[in-house]
Amino acid sequence: MTSPSTGRARTAEPFRRAATVVIVTSIAAFILYTAWVAFASAFSNDDFPEALAVKVELLPLVFPIHMITGGLALILLPLAIALRRKPKWHRPLGRIAAIDVLVAGATAYPVAWAAPVTFWSAMGFSAQATTWLTLLALGIWNIRRRRYAAHWTCMLLMTATAMGAVFFRIYLGLFAMLGPSRWFDTFYAGDAWVAWLVPLAVTGAVLARRKKLPMLDFA
């Protein structure tokens, strides 16, 4: 005989699955939208705010390369993670993603420091790029030594850092709707740090709770 609690659990299961599908689909859609905006911005930037328009003028080649590779990273990294159990696809995709991250990270520095909105916003974007490239180097170091768990950890943290681009746009959009314009520079500087530090910290905390942070163990 089925208990009432078991019956309720079975009844609720389809709703949980549907909610999960909706949430995951919504997140994926917004990530794809952010990637598309990055691609489009590399070729059409007539409606850029003045602070970014100056960067385009100063870096006519580097800026589009950064936007394209940054947008690709938002697609390639989650895809490589999703295909981790299919080596035939995961390995070549992982190599492509690594090259893409290297280019996106390297070009982030001149983009950050070319006519920066504020000193601290440039520092935030530079710190994000440094974290990104450091995790990439650790990931490569570990996989070459067949330290699969450590490599997996690095890739998750690197992807969390990349998601800063998504959260940066969300926070910036909310501020545009709700925030006073006179505080824009201050908010922009804070956003340049919070957008990537929060997902990185949350991912690190979850992995630490599960005792899956072996990437810094070089023994």
N, C-alpha and C positions, 0 to 999 in steps of 0.2 A: 504494500500500500504506500502510495506517495504522500509524503508529509506536505502540509501547507506551505512551508518555507521552500521546499524543493520545487513545488509547483509555481510559486511566485518567481523563483530564480529562473525557471525555464521560460516563463512568460516574459520576463524582463530581458532575457538574452537577445532576442531579435532587435529590441530597441537599443540595447548597448552596441550591438554590431552596426546598426544603422547610424547611431550617433558617431561612432568611431569613423565610419566611412565618410560621413559629412565633414567631420573635423579634419581628417587627413586630406580629403579632397580640397577643402578650403585653403589649408596651409599650402598644399602643392600648387594650387592655382595662384596664390599670392606670390609664391616664390617664382613661378614662371612669369608672372606679370612683371615682377621686379627685374628679372633677367631680360625680359623683352624691352623694358624701359632703358636698361643699360645699353642694349644693342642699338636701339633707336637713337639714343643720345649721342652715340659715336658718329652718326651721320647727319642728324637733324637736331640742332641745338639753338634754333632761333628764339625759342621761348624760355631759354635759360635765364635765371636771375643773374644780375650783373656780376656777382662774386664768382660764379662758375663760368660765365661768358668770358671773363678775363683769362681764366685758366685755359680755355680753348684757344684763345688767341696766342697765348704764350707757349702752349704745347700742342701745336696742330697735329703732330704725329703721335706723341706719347699719350695724350689724353684719350683719343679714340681707342688706342691699343689697350689702355687700362680698362676702359668701359666695356669693351668686347670680352676681354679675358676675365674680367670680374663677373660679368653676366654669365659667361660659360661655366665658371666655377660653381655658381649656384645650381647649375644643372648637373655637371659632371660629378661633383663630390657625393651628393645624395644617391646618384645612379650607381656609382662605384660601390657605395656601401650596400645598396639594395642587392647588388649582384655578387656579394662577397662569397657566396657559396657556389658560384659558377666560375671557376678559375679561367675558363676559356674566354669569358667576357670581362671578368674583373681585372685580370692582369693588364691587357692592353688599355682598357679604359682608365685604370689606375695610373699608368704611365702618362697617358694624355693629360689626365687631371693634374698630375705632378708638374708637368711642363707648363700647363696653363696657370697654375698657382704661382709658380716661380716667376713667370712674366708679370702676372697681375700684382704680385707682391713687390717686385722690383720697381715697377712703374708707379706704385702707390706713393713712393717718396717724392718724386718731382711733382706729382699732382697735388700732394698735400702741401708742399712748400712754395708752389708757384702762386704768388699773391694770395696767401692764406686768409681766410675770413678772420681768424684770430690765431695767435701763437699757440694757444692750448688746443684748438681744433686740429691744427697741423700736427701737434704732438700726439693727439689721440689717434689720428689716422696712421701716423708713423708707428706708434706702439702696436696698433692692430696688424700692420704689415709685418713688423718684426716678430710678433707672436706667431703669425701665420707661417712665415718662412722657417722659424725655429721648429715648429711642430712638423713641418714638411721634412726638414732635415732629420729630425728624430724618427719620423715614420720610415724614411728611407734607410736610416742606419739600422733600425730594428728589423725591417723585413729582410735586409741582406744577411742578417744573422739568424734568420728564421725564428725571430721572437714575435710570433703572430699576435699574441695577446697585447704586447706592448705596441705593435704596429696598429692594431685595431683601435687602441685607446687614443693614439696620436691622431688618427684619421677622424675619429669622432670629435675630438677637441678642435681640430682644424676646421671641420665642417661647422661646428658651433660658432667659431670665430668668424667664418664666412657669412653666417646668417646675420651678422651685425649689419650687413647692407640692407637686409629686409627690415629689421627693427629700426634702423636709422630712418628709413623712409616712413615707417608707421608713425614714429614719434614726431618727425618733422611735419607730417600731414596733420597730426592732431594739434600741434602747436600753431600751424597756419590757420586752423579753424578756431582755436580757443585762446591762444596766447597773445599777449600784447606785443606789437611789433618792436617796441623800444628794447625789449629783452631778447631779441632774436640772436644777436651775437653770443650772448651768454648761454642761451639754450643750445645753440649750434655747437659750441665748444663742449658742453656737457654731453650732448647727444653723441659726439664723436668718440666719447669714452664709454658711456653707458650702453650704447647700442650693441657693442660686441662683448663687453666685459660681463654683462648679466647672463647671456646665453652660455658663455664660456664657463662662468662660475657655477651656474646651475648644472651644466653637464659634468663638470669636474666633481661637484658635490654628490651627484647621483652615482658616478663611477666609484668615488671614494667610499660611499656607503656600501657599495657592492664589492669593495676591495678589489677593484679592477683598474688600478692606476700603476701598472708596472713599468711605465715607459721611462722613468728616470732611474731604474735599477740597472746599472751597467755591469753588474757582476756576471 
